[in-house]
Amino acid sequence: MIKNIASILLLFISVTLSFRHAWDTLHYKNNPESVKVMENLGISETFIPLLTVAALATGVLLLIPKTFFLGNMLNAILIVMIMALAVRAGNYRMVLMEIPFLIMPLVMIWLKYPFKFK
């Protein structure tokens, strides 16, 4: 029961963060701090729509039982990519801040999809 509640809570947080990141990435020009972070990481303006689509896809894939694993893998890959870009930019603080977000999809894979009853 506790495992199921933890899984549901992590799923809700992960899906919410995915959709929020997609929205923020799509509207990054409205936030000067986001523009600065994107420039520091070396993310070009042509790459931003791809990040938006990947974040949206992650949120949707997490909600479907058959694609739950794929959604978590995509989420982990995106986080590792951001961590690698931060290392390249010398922003080690960002790398450390991303570690809990990297652990989250791995824990979710271990807990399995919460609404799948046998």
N, C-alpha and C positions, 0 to 999 in steps of 0.2 A: 504494500500500500504506500509506504513512504517512498519507495523507489519510483512508483508511478506518479506521485505528486511532484517529486523532484524533476522527473522527466517532463511532465506537463509544464512546470514552471520554466525550465530551461528552454523548452520549445517555444513558449510564449515570448520569452526574452529574446531568443535568437531570431524569430520571425519579425518581431517588432524592430529590432536593430537592423535587420536586413532591409526592411522597407524604409526605415528612417534614413539609413545610409544612402539608399537609392535616391530618395527625395533630396537629401542634402547634396549629393553629388550632382544631380541634375540641376540644382539651383545654386551651385557653388559661387557664382558670380555675385550673388546677393550678400555673401558673407566674406568680407575682406580677409578674415583669418583663414578661411578655407582656401582662398586663392593663394595666400602665402604658403600654406602647408603643401598644396599641390605643386607649386613652383619649387619649393625646397626638396620635395621628393623626386622631382624631375618628371612628373606626370604631364604629358602634353595635352593640349585641348582636344586633339583628335582621339585620344584614348578615353576620355571622360564618358562618352556615350556607351562604350563597351563596359566600363566599370558599373554604370547605372544598370545596364541590362543584366550583368552578372549578379548584382546585388538583388535585383527583382527576382531573377531566376532562383537564387538561393532561397529567398523567402517562400516562393511558391513550391519549390521542390521539397522543402522541409514539411510542408503541410500534407503532402501525399504519401501514404505509407510505402508504396513501392519505390518512391524516389527519395525517401528520407535519407538513406545512406549517401546517395549522390549529392544531395543538398548539403549535407555536412562536409563531405569531401570538398565540394566547391567552396564552401565557407572557409575551410581550413587553408585551401590553396590561396584564396584571396588574402587572407590574413598573413600567411607566410610571404606572399608577394609584397605586401605593404611593409612587412618587417625587413625584407631584403632591400627594398628601396630606401628605408630609413637608415639601415646600416651603411649603404652606399653614400647617403647624404651626411653621415656622421651623427645622426640624431638617435643616440642610444637610449635616451629617455623614452622616445616613442616605441622603440623595440621592447623595452621592459613593460610599458603600458599595454602592449598587445598580447603579452603572454597569457593572461587570464582568458582573453577572447579566443586564443588558439586552443586552450585546454577545453573550453566549452563544447565545441563540436565533437571533440574526441570523447568526452564524457557522455555526450548525447548518443553517440554511436554505441558505447558500452551499455547505456541504459535501455536502448532500443526505443522504437516508436511507442508513445504512451497509450494510444487509443486502439491498439491492435489486441483484441481479446481472443483467446483460443478456446 
